[in-house]
C-alpha cells in the first residue's frame, strides 16, 4: 500500500484544519473540508500494520524496504497527528496518539514519538479492552523500570512476561533470546485468539519491542565497536547514558566509525551529533587506541556547549574534560598520563598556539574531531583553521582517527580525500532528519493575510494554506504624529515577522532571523514601541517565567543600561542574540530558551553557530547579511535549529515578507528566486578555502566592477614597497571613483588579503625547520601542496599558491634568519613585519615597561604599539585615540558598557570622519571592547610577551607574569586575577564575576584556589547568584558537585 496523490491532497486538508487551530484562527473562519479525512484511516492503519508485519517477520531490513517503509510510516504519522490536532473526533484521541507515536518511532523519528506520547495524559480505552493499548503505550514510553498494569484477560500473562524480560534486558543486557521467543509466542497467540484490533495492536507492539531491542546500546555498541559487552557494561549502566541509538548513530556504527575509521560525516542538526561525538571518544578509550582526544570547534560558544555535555556524560569517570580558554597564552596544562584519559575542547586559534608551544602534544593524540568543520572558507579565521589542519595531518600519528562533522558539506568526498587520504569514508545522514519541517510564505493581497504552506524542497508546489491570520491594527499615536499608526504594516516584512512571532510564541519558542545586528536591535526597539502604543496581543513575557524575565532584565540593565533597546525589550519577553550582545547575557538567554523560560529571540546567524535551542518557529525577516545573501549551507544550518527533536514534532520556517510569494510570477522577483535557491540543500555551496581570497579581484562597493591584481604582485609589494601598498587604496579610488571604488572599500579588501599573508607567514615560521635554502624551499612547496586550497585548485592556482609560499619564505628567512626566533615569533600568530615592528618597539621600551607601577601606567606605556596595531574599524574611526586609552583603562577597571559609553559621550568622541561622523552607541562600545581590546589587543600583548620571553632575561620573569595577567584582564574587562578566575570558571559575565570577587575578598586567586574559597563561602555565593538568571545557578551547582 502506498499513498497516492489524492491521499496526499486529503492529508493536506487535515493539516490545514490542524494549522488553523495552531494559528488561532477563529473557528467561524475555518475553511470547510470538502472531504472527510477519516477516509484515510483504512490506508494509514494498513500501512503501519504492513510495516509491523514485515518487522516481525524479519523482512524490513533491505535499503529499499527501509526507504519505502519510512515514507509510508511518516505519511501515517502525519495523518494521525493532523487528525488529532484538527479536533475532528476527540473520542479517538488516545488511539490517535498511540498510532501516531508508534508510526513516528518505527519511522526512525523517536524524538517526535516521545513528544506525541507526552500529550497522552490519560489512556482512554474502550471497556473490556485487552490491555494491549497499555502495553503499547508502555513500550513507546521506553521507561522499563516499572511494569505496566494490565487487566486480567487472555493476553495478560503474555504481556507481563514480555514486560519483565524487556525490563531485565534494558537493565542487564541479558535474556535477549527469551525475549524474542516470547514476542513470537504472543504474536502467534494474537493471530489465533485476538480481535482485529488486538491483532493490529499486538503486531505494532511486537514491532516496537523488536526495534527497541535492535536500537539498544546493549546490542548495538558491542557490535559496532568490536568491544566486548563486559567493557561497555558499567557505562551502559550509568543513569545518564543513552539506552538506544538514534538512526544517525546507527549509521556511524555501520560505517566503522566506532571501530576507529576516519571520516567526513554529514549529520543533520538535532540528529544526535554531540552524543555521537561522545560515543566515538568512548569507543577509542575503551579499545585503548588512545588516552587523548581533541575536539576543535570554530566558536567559543560551541566549545562551551560541547564541554558542558562531555563533563556531564563522563562525570564520575577517570576522564578529564578540559575546555581551553581562547586567550592566546600558555594558560593550559598538557598532562596526559596512564591514570586518566583526557579530552581537550579548543578553538582553532588556541590549538595553533598550543601546538607551537608544545608540538610533541600531537604525538599523543589518538582522535581529532573537527566539529562544524566546514569553516575553512570563513575569512581570515578560515585560513588559520585550514593551516592548523594541514599541520596536524603531519604531526599526529598515522593511526590517529580524524573525524570532520558538518550538517551541510556539499563536496564531502574532496574534503575527505584531502583530510584523510584515499581511505577516508564519507558518512551521509542528510536524509535522517529527526524532525519534520514545514515551510510557509506570508501572502497578503486582501484585507487579511494568510500563510501558504509549500513543499519544503520545492516551494512552487503548494500544499495547503492557513487563512485570516494577519490583520493590521490601529495603535495609539504619539504626540506630534499627524498620521495614524498601523501595526503591522502589510508592506513591511519586518513588521509582519514581529506580529507573527508575538502571536505564535504561546505555542513555543520563536526565533526571528535577522540579517544584521542592526535589524535584531530594530525588533527590540519596535516591540517596545508597539506595546507603548497599547498593542493588545499578549507579550511573550506572558508565556515566560516571570522570575527569569526579571533577573534577565536586571543583568541587561547592569551591563547595558536601562535605556538600551535590548534592555527595554526584555520587559516584554523579547531578547536579542547576536555578536554584540555580551557573552554573559548570551549564555543566560540561551539557557533560558533551552529550558523554556523565555519564548522570543531576535537573532543573527550566531544562532547557527552550533548552539542547540528548542525553536518551534523560525521566522525569516530577510535573507541578506549586509549586502550579501546568506549562503545556502548556512541557511540550512540555521533552519536545522527549528523543530528540536524530542521537543517538537515539527519546526516551521516562515518567510515574512509578502512580496516574496505574492510577486512570485513577476519576471524580476529576485526574492522569490533566492527563496527557491535557499530551500534546496542541493544548492549548498561547496566547502572551499579562504586562501583563495587572495586570488580574488578587487571589487567596487556596488559589486558591479572588478580590478584584477596578481596575488604575487601584491605579496611582492607587501615585501618590497609597503609604503606603496598603503597608498594603493587611495590611488584606486581616485582612478576609478566613477565606478564606485572607494578608499575605505578597497582598503578593507587589501587588509583582508594581508591578513591571509600574515597567517601564511605565521604558519611558515612555525614549520620551517631548515636553514639551507634549497631544502627549505622543497619543504615549503610541500607545505603549500598540503593545503586544502592546493587540493581544490586548478593548475594555475596551484602554481601561484606554491610561488606565493616561496616568496613569503624567502622574505622571512632573509629578515628572520634564526630558526629559534622564527619559532618564537610563530607563537604570536602574527606576520613577519608586525613581529619585527613589535620586537623593535620592545627593545626600545622594555625598561619603561618593566618600571610601570600599575596596570594603568603599563597601559600608558603600551598604548603607542597597541593603538598602531589594533585594526578594528570602529577603534580606528574614533576621533580621539587619547579617549580610547581612557576607555581601555576603564574597561580594565570593570566599568559597565553603559558607563563606558558615557565616557565617550562626555568626551564628545565621534565614530567616523567627514561631514557626518556618528555619535557613539552601545554597539560601538561593545565592538571596541570585545573586538579591539579583547581580541586585537590581547594578540598584540601575546606578541609582546613572546618577544620579551625570547630574551631569556631573568629580570623579566616577574614582569612577564604581570603581562600575562594584563592580557587576560584586557580579554575580559576585569580588574583582578580572582575576577578573571571567576569568569573562566563559568561565571562569564563581567558584573557577576566582579560581585563574586567582592565576596571572596582575595584578589589574587587562581581557579583551583577560587573553587576552594567558593565552597567555604557557599551560602554567600548562592545568595548572590540567586539574584541572577538561572544559568549561573546551574554553573554553581556543577562547580560544587564536581571533584575538587
ZAMARGU-4260 file (C-alpha; in steps of 0.2 Angstrom, whole numbers, plus 5000, padded with zeros to 4 digits):
<rodrens>
0) 5000/5000/5000 | 5006/5017/4995 | 4998/5034/4997 | 4994/5042/4980 | 4991/5060/4975
5) 4973/5060/4981 | 4978/5054/4998 | 4991/5067/4999 | 4978/5080/4995 | 4966/5074/5009
10) 4981/5074/5021 | 4984/5092/5016 | 4966/5096/5021 | 4968/5088/5038 | 4984/5098/5041
15) 4976/5114/5035 | 4962/5112/5048 | 4975/5107/5062 | 4985/5123/5057 | 4970/5134/5059
20) 4969/5129/5077 | 4988/5130/5080 | 4987/5148/5072 | 4972/5153/5082 | 4960/5156/5068
25) 4943/5158/5075 | 4933/5143/5071 | 4919/5153/5062 | 4933/5157/5049 | 4939/5139/5047
30) 4938/5133/5029 | 4925/5119/5026 | 4933/5102/5022 | 4926/5095/5006 | 4931/5078/5010
35) 4931/5069/5027 | 4949/5065/5031 | 4943/5050/5041 | 4943/5040/5024 | 4962/5039/5026
40) 4961/5028/5042 | 4960/5012/5032 | 4975/5017/5022 | 4986/5023/5037 | 4981/5009/5048
45) 4985/4997/5034 | 5002/5005/5032 | 5008/5003/5050 | 5001/4986/5050 | 5010/4980/5035
50) 5027/4988/5041 | 5024/4980/5058 | 5021/4963/5050 | 5037/4965/5040 | 5047/4969/5055
55) 5040/4955/5065 | 5044/4943/5050 | 5062/4950/5048 | 5059/4956/5030 | 5061/4975/5033
60) 5080/4976/5033 | 5085/4980/5015 | 5088/4998/5010 | 5073/4998/4998 | 5061/4992/5011
65) 5068/5004/5024 | 5066/5019/5012 | 5048/5015/5007 | 5043/5010/5024 | 5049/5026/5032
70) 5040/5036/5019 | 5024/5026/5022 | 5025/5027/5041 | 5029/5046/5040 | 5013/5048/5030
75) 5003/5039/5043 | 5011/5048/5057 | 5007/5065/5049 | 4989/5060/5046 | 4986/5053/5064
80) 4994/5069/5071 | 4985/5081/5060 | 4968/5072/5063 | 4972/5074/5082 | 4976/5092/5081
85) 4961/5096/5069 | 4950/5090/5083 | 4939/5080/5071 | 4934/5066/5083 | 4941/5069/5101
90) 4934/5052/5107 | 4948/5044/5097 | 4962/5055/5104 | 4971/5041/5114 | 4971/5029/5099
95) 4977/5043/5088 | 4991/5047/5099 | 4996/5029/5101 | 4996/5026/5082 | 5005/5042/5078
100) 5018/5039/5091 | 5021/5021/5085 | 5022/5027/5067 | 5035/5040/5072 | 5045/5028/5082
105) 5045/5014/5068 | 5049/5028/5055 | 5066/5032/5065 | 5059/5048/5072 | 5060/5043/5091
110) 5060/5062/5096 | 5044/5065/5088 | 5036/5049/5095 | 5041/5055/5113 | 5034/5072/5110
115) 5017/5065/5104 | 5016/5052/5118 | 5019/5066/5131 | 5002/5073/5126 | 4994/5057/5132
120) 4988/5062/5149 | 4976/5048/5152 | 4974/5032/5141 | 4956/5032/5137 | 4952/5014/5131
125) 4936/5005/5127 | 4928/4994/5141 | 4934/4976/5140 | 4950/4980/5131 | 4964/4968/5132
130) 4977/4979/5139 | 4986/4979/5123 | 4984/4998/5122 | 4993/5000/5139 | 5006/4988/5134
135) 5010/4998/5118 | 5010/5015/5127 | 5022/5007/5140 | 5034/5001/5125 | 5033/5018/5117
140) 5037/5027/5133 | 5053/5017/5135 | 5054/5018/5154 | 5056/5000/5159 | 5059/5002/5177
145) 5041/4999/5181 | 5030/4986/5173 | 5013/4990/5165 | 4997/4987/5174 | 4987/4975/5164
150) 4969/4969/5167 | 4965/4951/5169 | 4962/4944/5151 | 4969/4931/5139 | 4984/4942/5135
155) 4989/4947/5152 | 5002/4933/5156 | 5010/4935/5139 | 5011/4954/5141 | 5018/4953/5158
160) 5031/4940/5153 | 5037/4951/5139 | 5037/4966/5150 | 5048/4958/5163 | 5060/4951/5150
165) 5062/4968/5142 | 5064/4977/5158 | 5078/4964/5163 | 5086/4966/5146 | 5087/4985/5147
170) 5094/4984/5165 | 5106/4970/5162 | 5108/4967/5144 | 5103/4948/5145 | 5089/4937/5141
175) 5088/4943/5123 | 5083/4926/5116 | 5070/4923/5129 | 5063/4940/5124 | 5062/4936/5106
180) 5054/4919/5109 | 5040/4927/5120 | 5037/4940/5106 | 5034/4926/5094 | 5023/4917/5106
185) 5011/4932/5109 | 5011/4936/5090 | 5005/4918/5087 | 4993/4919/5101 | 4985/4935/5095
190) 4983/4928/5077 | 4974/4913/5084 | 4963/4922/5098 | 4963/4940/5096 | 4950/4953/5088
195) 4956/4963/5073 | 4960/4977/5084 | 4970/4966/5096 | 4979/4958/5082 | 4984/4976/5075
200) 4990/4982/5092 | 4999/4966/5095 | 5008/4967/5078 | 5013/4986/5082 | 5018/4982/5099
205) 5029/4967/5094 | 5037/4978/5080 | 5041/4992/5093 | 5048/4980/5105 | 5059/4972/5092
210) 5065/4989/5086 | 5069/4994/5104 | 5079/4979/5105 | 5089/4982/5089 | 5092/5000/5095
215) 5098/4996/5112 | 5115/5001/5117 | 5117/4983/5125 | 5116/4976/5107 | 5122/4990/5096
220) 5138/4996/5104 | 5147/4980/5106 | 5143/4975/5088 | 5148/4992/5081 | 5164/4994/5091
225) 5171/4976/5092 | 5172/4979/5110 | 5166/4966/5122 | 5150/4970/5132 | 5159/4967/5148
230) 5169/4983/5144 | 5153/4993/5140 | 5144/4986/5155 | 5147/5000/5168 | 5145/5014/5155
235) 5128/5007/5149 | 5123/5005/5167 | 5125/5024/5171 | 5109/5033/5173 | 5114/5047/5162
240) 5119/5036/5147 | 5108/5033/5132 | 5098/5017/5131 | 5096/5017/5112 | 5105/5023/5097
245) 5096/5035/5085 | 5097/5032/5066 | 5112/5044/5063 | 5122/5035/5077 | 5117/5018/5069
250) 5124/5025/5053 | 5141/5029/5061 | 5142/5012/5068 | 5138/5003/5051 | 5152/5013/5043
255) 5165/5008/5056 | 5167/5025/5065 | 5166/5017/5082 | 5180/5005/5077 | 5192/5019/5073
260) 5188/5023/5055 | 5192/5041/5049 | 5178/5050/5040 | 5169/5066/5035 | 5152/5065/5042
265) 5136/5074/5036 | 5124/5074/5051 | 5108/5085/5051 | 5106/5097/5066 | 5097/5089/5080
270) 5101/5071/5074 | 5112/5067/5090 | 5129/5074/5084 | 5135/5078/5102 | 5130/5061/5108
275) 5139/5053/5093 | 5155/5063/5097 | 5154/5055/5115 | 5152/5038/5108 | 5167/5040/5096
280) 5178/5045/5110 | 5172/5032/5122 | 5175/5018/5109 | 5193/5024/5107 | 5196/5025/5125
285) 5188/5008/5129 | 5198/5000/5114 | 5214/5008/5121 | 5218/5016/5105 | 5222/5032/5114
290) 5221/5042/5130 | 5219/5059/5122 | 5205/5066/5111 | 5205/5083/5104 | 5189/5092/5098
295) 5191/5108/5088 | 5176/5119/5086 | 5176/5136/5077 | 5166/5146/5090 | 5169/5148/5109
300) 5150/5146/5112 | 5151/5129/5103 | 5166/5124/5113 | 5157/5128/5129 | 5142/5118/5124
305) 5152/5103/5119 | 5162/5104/5135 | 5147/5105/5146 | 5139/5090/5138 | 5155/5079/5140
310) 5158/5084/5158 | 5140/5078/5162 | 5142/5062/5152 | 5159/5057/5159 | 5155/5063/5177
315) 5162/5050/5190 | 5174/5043/5177 | 5193/5044/5176 | 5191/5056/5161 | 5196/5074/5161
320) 5187/5087/5150 | 5197/5102/5148 | 5189/5117/5139 | 5204/5128/5134 | 5202/5147/5135
325) 5203/5157/5119 | 5216/5168/5127 | 5232/5167/5117 | 5244/5162/5131 | 5251/5147/5140
330) 5237/5145/5152 | 5235/5126/5149 | 5241/5110/5156 | 5245/5096/5145 | 5246/5082/5157
335) 5242/5065/5148 | 5246/5051/5160 | 5242/5032/5162 | 5229/5035/5175 | 5217/5047/5167
340) 5211/5050/5149 | 5209/5067/5143 | 5198/5077/5131 | 5203/5094/5125 | 5190/5106/5118
345) 5198/5120/5109 | 5196/5134/5095 | 5207/5133/5080 | 5217/5148/5085 | 5221/5142/5103
350) 5226/5125/5096 | 5238/5133/5084 | 5246/5142/5098 | 5246/5126/5109 | 5255/5116/5096
355) 5268/5130/5093 | 5272/5129/5111 | 5271/5110/5113 | 5272/5102/5096 | 5275/5085/5104
360) 5257/5085/5111 | 5251/5080/5094 | 5261/5063/5095 | 5249/5058/5109 | 5233/5062/5100
365) 5223/5047/5095 | 5207/5056/5090 | 5204/5073/5082 | 5186/5079/5079 | 5183/5094/5069
370) 5165/5100/5074 | 5156/5112/5062 | 5171/5108/5051 | 5165/5117/5035 | 5173/5134/5041
375) 5189/5133/5030 | 5182/5147/5019 | 5177/5158/5034 | 5188/5173/5030 | 5205/5175/5039
380) 5199/5163/5053 | 5196/5150/5040 | 5214/5152/5034 | 5220/5149/5052 | 5209/5134/5053
385) 5214/5126/5037 | 5233/5128/5041 | 5230/5121/5058 | 5223/5105/5050 | 5237/5105/5037
390) 5250/5105/5051 | 5240/5092/5061 | 5239/5080/5047 | 5259/5079/5048 | 5260/5079/5067
395) 5248/5067/5073 | 5252/5048/5072 | 5247/5039/5056 | 5234/5028/5066 | 5225/5044/5073
400) 5207/5044/5069 | 5201/5060/5061 | 5183/5065/5060 | 5176/5080/5052 | 5157/5084/5056
405) 5146/5096/5047 | 5127/5097/5045 | 5130/5103/5027 | 5145/5100/5016 | 5142/5098/4998
410) 5160/5092/4992 | 5162/5079/5007 | 5172/5067/4995 | 5185/5080/4991 | 5187/5087/5008
415) 5189/5069/5015 | 5202/5064/5002 | 5212/5080/5007 | 5209/5076/5026 | 5212/5058/5027
420) 5218/5052/5010 | 5210/5038/4999 | 5205/5028/5014 | 5193/5041/5020 | 5175/5037/5022
425) 5160/5048/5019 | 5145/5046/5030 | 5130/5055/5024 | 5115/5056/5035 | 5107/5070/5027
430) 5091/5060/5024 | 5089/5056/5043 | 5082/5072/5048 | 5075/5068/5065 | 5060/5081/5065
435) 5049/5087/5051 | 5050/5104/5045 | 5036/5114/5036 | 5039/5130/5026 | 5026/5144/5023
440) 5026/5161/5015 | 5016/5176/5020 | 5003/5181/5007 | 4994/5197/5010 | 4984/5203/4995
445) 4967/5207/5003 | 4962/5214/5020 | 4968/5199/5029 | 4984/5190/5027 | 4987/5171/5026
450) 5001/5158/5026 | 5004/5147/5011 | 5012/5131/5015 | 5023/5123/5002 | 5034/5108/4999
455) 5050/5112/5009 | 5061/5107/4995 | 5051/5114/4980 | 5041/5130/4985 | 5032/5130/4968
460) 5022/5115/4975 | 5008/5122/4986 | 5002/5110/5000 | 4989/5120/5010 | 4986/5137/5017
465) 4980/5145/5034 | 4968/5160/5031 | 4965/5175/5041 | 4980/5175/5052 | 4986/5193/5049
470) 4977/5209/5052 | 4983/5227/5054 | 4978/5236/5070 | 4977/5254/5073 | 4988/5259/5088
475) 4989/5275/5098 | 4998/5289/5091 | 5012/5298/5100 | 5012/5317/5102 | 5015/5327/5086
480) 5011/5312/5075 | 4999/5318/5062 | 4995/5302/5053 | 4988/5286/5060 | 4999/5272/5066
485) 4995/5254/5060 | 5004/5238/5065 | 5008/5228/5056 | 5011/5237/5040 | 5007/5225/5027
490) 5020/5231/5016 | 5034/5229/5029 | 5041/5211/5031 | 5049/5215/5047 | 5033/5222/5055
495) 5024/5205/5049 | 5038/5195/5056 | 5036/5203/5073 | 5017/5202/5073 | 5018/5183/5068
500) 5031/5180/5082 | 5020/5189/5095 | 5005/5178/5090 | 5014/5161/5089 | 5026/5162/5105
505) 5011/5155/5116 | 5014/5139/5106 | 5033/5138/5108 | 5049/5146/5106 | 5050/5159/5092
510) 5066/5165/5083 | 5066/5179/5071 | 5081/5178/5059 | 5089/5195/5056 | 5102/5198/5043
515) 5112/5211/5053 | 5114/5216/5071 | 5105/5232/5067 | 5090/5223/5062 | 5090/5212/5078
520) 5091/5228/5088 | 5076/5236/5077 | 5065/5221/5083 | 5069/5226/5101 | 5065/5244/5098
525) 5049/5240/5088 | 5042/5229/5102 | 5044/5242/5115 | 5036/5255/5104 | 5021/5245/5099
530) 5017/5240/5117 | 5019/5258/5122 | 5005/5261/5109 | 4994/5249/5118 | 4996/5234/5107
535) 4983/5221/5113 | 4992/5205/5108 | 4999/5197/5124 | 5018/5200/5125 | 5030/5185/5125
540) 5033/5189/5144 | 5015/5182/5147 | 5021/5165/5142 | 5038/5166/5150 | 5044/5163/5168
545) 5041/5180/5177 | 5056/5177/5189 | 5068/5174/5175 | 5062/5189/5165 | 5065/5200/5180
550) 5083/5193/5183 | 5087/5194/5164 | 5081/5212/5165 | 5092/5216/5179 | 5108/5209/5171
555) 5104/5218/5155 | 5102/5234/5164 | 5118/5232/5174 | 5128/5228/5158 | 5120/5239/5145
560) 5110/5252/5155 | 5091/5254/5157 | 5089/5264/5141 | 5097/5251/5129 | 5084/5244/5116
565) 5088/5226/5121 | 5086/5230/5139 | 5069/5238/5137 | 5063/5224/5126 | 5067/5211/5140
570) 5052/5218/5150 | 5041/5212/5135 | 5050/5195/5134 | 5059/5199/5118 | 5078/5196/5118
575) 5092/5200/5106 | 5105/5187/5101 | 5120/5192/5090 | 5138/5196/5091 | 5136/5212/5100
580) 5127/5205/5115 | 5140/5202/5129 | 5144/5184/5131 | 5137/5183/5149 | 5120/5189/5143
585) 5120/5177/5128 | 5124/5162/5139 | 5110/5167/5150 | 5097/5169/5136 | 5102/5153/5128
590) 5100/5143/5144 | 5083/5152/5147 | 5077/5147/5129 | 5083/5129/5131 | 5074/5127/5147
595) 5058/5135/5140 | 5059/5150/5152 | 5058/5163/5138 | 5049/5162/5121 | 5056/5175/5109
600) 5073/5179/5102 | 5078/5191/5088 | 5094/5184/5081 | 5108/5184/5068 | 5117/5169/5061
605) 5125/5167/5078 | 5110/5155/5081 | 5118/5144/5068 | 5135/5143/5077 | 5131/5126/5084
610) 5121/5131/5099 | 5106/5120/5101 | 5089/5129/5105 | 5072/5122/5105 | 5064/5133/5092
615) 5047/5129/5086 | 5045/5144/5073 | 5060/5151/5064 | 5053/5167/5055 | 5064/5174/5041
620) 5064/5193/5041 | 5076/5194/5027 | 5090/5183/5018 | 5103/5196/5017 | 5118/5198/5029
625) 5123/5216/5024 | 5125/5216/5006 | 5127/5198/5004 | 5114/5184/5004 | 5116/5171/5017
630) 5124/5155/5010 | 5113/5141/5006 | 5123/5129/5018 | 5122/5142/5032 | 5104/5144/5029
635) 5101/5125/5031 | 5112/5125/5046 | 5101/5139/5053 | 5084/5131/5049 | 5090/5115/5056
640) 5088/5123/5073 | 5069/5124/5070 | 5060/5109/5077 | 5071/5102/5090 | 5070/5083/5091
645) 5062/5077/5107 | 5054/5095/5110 | 5043/5096/5095 | 5036/5085/5081 | 5040/5098/5068
650) 5048/5115/5066 | 5041/5129/5055 | 5051/5140/5043 | 5040/5156/5039 | 5045/5169/5026
655) 5038/5185/5032 | 5039/5197/5018 | 5023/5195/5007 | 5032/5202/4992 | 5042/5186/4990
660) 5026/5175/4987 | 5014/5187/4981 | 5025/5193/4967 | 5032/5176/4963 | 5026/5176/4945
665) 5035/5193/4941 | 5049/5190/4930 | 5060/5202/4941 | 5056/5195/4958 | 5074/5191/4964
670) 5067/5187/4981 | 5057/5173/4975 | 5071/5166/4965 | 5083/5167/4980 | 5070/5159/4992
675) 5069/5144/4980 | 5088/5143/4979 | 5090/5144/4998 | 5077/5130/5002 | 5085/5117/4991
680) 5100/5109/5000 | 5107/5103/4983 | 5111/5121/4980 | 5123/5122/4995 | 5140/5129/4991
685) 5155/5118/4992 | 5167/5120/5006 | 5181/5130/5000 | 5197/5138/5006 | 5199/5156/5011
690) 5217/5155/5004 | 5208/5158/4988 | 5203/5175/4993 | 5220/5181/4989 | 5217/5177/4971
695) 5200/5187/4970 | 5200/5203/4961 | 5196/5219/4970 | 5178/5224/4968 | 5168/5240/4968
700) 5157/5245/4983 | 5142/5240/4972 | 5150/5224/4966 | 5147/5229/4948 | 5166/5232/4943
705) 5182/5222/4947 | 5200/5226/4946 | 5212/5211/4944 | 5228/5211/4955 | 5240/5197/4953
710) 5242/5190/4971 | 5261/5188/4968 | 5262/5206/4964 | 5253/5210/4980 | 5265/5199/4990
715) 5280/5207/4982 | 5273/5225/4985 | 5270/5220/5003 | 5288/5214/5005 | 5297/5227/4994
720) 5287/5243/4994 | 5275/5243/5009 | 5273/5261/5008 | 5266/5259/4990 | 5254/5246/4997
725) 5247/5259/5010 | 5244/5272/4996 | 5236/5259/4984 | 5218/5261/4990 | 5218/5280/4988
730) 5226/5278/4971 | 5212/5266/4965 | 5198/5276/4972 | 5204/5292/4963 | 5207/5282/4947
735) 5190/5273/4947 | 5179/5284/4958 | 5166/5284/4944 | 5164/5265/4946 | 5160/5266/4964
740) 5178/5261/4971 | 5180/5270/4987 | 5196/5271/4998 | 5188/5263/5013 | 5181/5248/5002
745) 5197/5245/4993 | 5207/5246/5009 | 5196/5233/5018 | 5199/5221/5004 | 5218/5224/5004
750) 5218/5222/5023 | 5209/5205/5021 | 5222/5199/5008 | 5236/5205/5020 | 5228/5195/5034
755) 5229/5180/5024 | 5248/5183/5020 | 5251/5186/5039 | 5243/5169/5043 | 5254/5160/5030
760) 5269/5169/5037 | 5265/5163/5054 | 5262/5146/5048 | 5279/5145/5039 | 5288/5152/5054
765) 5281/5138/5065 | 5285/5124/5052 | 5301/5130/5043 | 5314/5119/5051 | 5328/5120/5038
770) 5340/5135/5036 | 5348/5128/5019 | 5339/5137/5005 | 5336/5123/4993 | 5330/5111/5006
775) 5319/5124/5014 | 5311/5128/4998 | 5307/5110/4995 | 5299/5109/5012 | 5289/5125/5009
780) 5282/5119/4992 | 5276/5103/5001 | 5268/5114/5014 | 5258/5123/5001 | 5254/5107/4992
785) 5247/5100/5009 | 5233/5114/5010 | 5215/5112/5005 | 5217/5126/4993 | 5230/5117/4983
790) 5219/5101/4984 | 5205/5111/4976 | 5214/5122/4965 | 5216/5122/4946 | 5234/5121/4939
795) 5237/5140/4938 | 5231/5142/4955 | 5242/5128/4962 | 5257/5136/4953 | 5253/5153/4960
800) 5250/5146/4978 | 5267/5137/4979 | 5275/5153/4972 | 5267/5164/4985 | 5273/5152/4999
805) 5290/5153/4992 | 5290/5172/4990 | 5285/5174/5008 | 5298/5161/5014 | 5312/5170/5005
810) 5307/5186/5014 | 5305/5178/5031 | 5322/5169/5030 | 5331/5184/5025 | 5323/5195/5038
815) 5322/5182/5052 | 5337/5170/5049 | 5337/5162/5066 | 5325/5147/5066 | 5323/5149/5085
820) 5317/5166/5083 | 5305/5161/5070 | 5298/5148/5081 | 5295/5160/5095 | 5288/5173/5083
825) 5276/5160/5076 | 5268/5159/5093 | 5262/5177/5091 | 5251/5172/5077 | 5256/5187/5068
830) 5265/5191/5051 | 5284/5195/5049 | 5283/5214/5048 | 5272/5215/5063 | 5283/5203/5073
835) 5299/5214/5069 | 5290/5230/5072 | 5285/5224/5089 | 5302/5217/5093 | 5310/5234/5089
840) 5297/5243/5099 | 5300/5231/5114 | 5319/5233/5113 | 5317/5252/5114 | 5304/5252/5128
845) 5307/5237/5139 | 5314/5247/5153 | 5299/5259/5154 | 5288/5243/5153 | 5296/5235/5167
850) 5296/5251/5178 | 5277/5253/5176 | 5270/5254/5194 | 5252/5248/5190 | 5241/5242/5176
855) 5236/5260/5171 | 5254/5266/5169 | 5258/5249/5160 | 5243/5253/5148 | 5250/5270/5145
860) 5267/5263/5141 | 5259/5250/5129 | 5247/5262/5121 | 5258/5268/5106 | 5260/5250/5100
865) 5243/5245/5104 | 5235/5260/5095 | 5245/5257/5080 | 5242/5238/5079 | 5224/5237/5083
870) 5214/5236/5066 | 5196/5236/5072 | 5187/5248/5061 | 5177/5257/5075 | 5193/5259/5085
875) 5202/5267/5070 | 5187/5278/5066 | 5186/5285/5084 | 5190/5304/5083 | 5201/5303/5099
880) 5214/5290/5102 | 5218/5298/5119 | 5200/5295/5124 | 5202/5277/5118 | 5216/5275/5131
885) 5204/5281/5144 | 5191/5269/5138 | 5203/5254/5139 | 5209/5258/5156 | 5191/5260/5162
890) 5187/5243/5153 | 5201/5236/5164 | 5193/5243/5179 | 5177/5233/5176 | 5166/5248/5171
895) 5150/5243/5163 | 5147/5245/5144 | 5134/5259/5148 | 5147/5268/5159 | 5160/5266/5145
900) 5148/5274/5133 | 5146/5288/5145 | 5164/5291/5144 | 5164/5293/5125 | 5148/5304/5126
905) 5156/5316/5139 | 5172/5317/5129 | 5162/5322/5113 | 5170/5307/5103 | 5163/5303/5086
910) 5164/5287/5076 | 5170/5292/5058 | 5176/5307/5050 | 5170/5319/5036 | 5154/5329/5037
915) 5143/5317/5046 | 5153/5307/5059 | 5141/5296/5070 | 5138/5298/5089 | 5144/5283/5098
920) 5131/5269/5103 | 5132/5255/5115 | 5135/5244/5100 | 5151/5254/5096 | 5157/5252/5113
925) 5154/5233/5114 | 5163/5231/5097 | 5178/5241/5103 | 5179/5232/5119 | 5175/5215/5114
930) 5185/5216/5097 | 5198/5230/5098 | 5203/5227/5116 | 5198/5209/5119 | 5204/5202/5103
935) 5216/5213/5093 | 5224/5220/5110 | 5227/5203/5118 | 5235/5196/5102 | 5247/5211/5102
940) 5251/5208/5121 | 5254/5190/5117 | 5266/5195/5104 | 5275/5207/5116 | 5276/5193/5129
945) 5284/5181/5117 | 5296/5194/5111 | 5301/5198/5129 | 5302/5179/5134 | 5314/5176/5119
950) 5327/5187/5128 | 5328/5174/5142 | 5332/5188/5154 | 5328/5183/5172 | 5325/5201/5176
955) 5309/5200/5165 | 5302/5185/5174 | 5290/5195/5186 | 5285/5207/5173 | 5280/5193/5161
960) 5268/5187/5174 | 5261/5204/5175 | 5259/5205/5157 | 5250/5188/5156 | 5238/5194/5169
965) 5235/5210/5159 | 5232/5200/5144 | 5218/5191/5152 | 5211/5207/5161 | 5210/5215/5144
970) 5202/5200/5137 | 5188/5200/5149 | 5187/5218/5155 | 5191/5214/5173 | 5202/5221/5186
975) 5209/5207/5197 | 5215/5189/5195 | 5201/5182/5205 | 5188/5191/5194 | 5197/5183/5179
980) 5196/5166/5188 | 5178/5168/5191 | 5174/5172/5173 | 5184/5157/5167 | 5176/5145/5179
985) 5159/5149/5170 | 5153/5164/5178 | 5156/5173/5162 | 5148/5189/5165 | 5158/5204/5170
990) 5146/5210/5183 | 5144/5193/5191 | 5162/5190/5191 | 5166/5206/5200 | 5152/5203/5213
995) 5159/5186/5217 | 5176/5194/5218 | 5170/5205/5232 | 5163/5191/5242 | 5179/5181/5240
1000) 5189/5196/5245 | 5206/5190/5239 | 5211/5197/5223 | 5225/5185/5218 | 5217/5168/5217
1005) 5219/5156/5203 | 5205/5144/5198 | 5209/5130/5209 | 5211/5141/5225 | 5195/5150/5220
1010) 5185/5134/5219 | 5190/5131/5237 | 5185/5148/5243 | 5168/5146/5234 | 5165/5131/5244
1015) 5170/5139/5260 | 5158/5154/5257 | 5145/5144/5248 | 5130/5152/5256 | 5135/5169/5252
1020) 5139/5164/5234 | 5122/5155/5232 | 5113/5170/5239 | 5122/5182/5227 | 5120/5170/5212
1025) 5101/5168/5216 | 5098/5186/5211 | 5104/5182/5193 | 5097/5171/5178 | 5096/5153/5182
1030) 5111/5149/5170 | 5123/5155/5183 | 5115/5144/5197 | 5117/5129/5186 | 5136/5134/5184
1035) 5137/5135/5203 | 5129/5118/5205 | 5140/5110/5193 | 5155/5118/5201 | 5152/5112/5218
1040) 5146/5094/5213 | 5162/5092/5203 | 5178/5084/5210 | 5189/5097/5218
</rodrens>
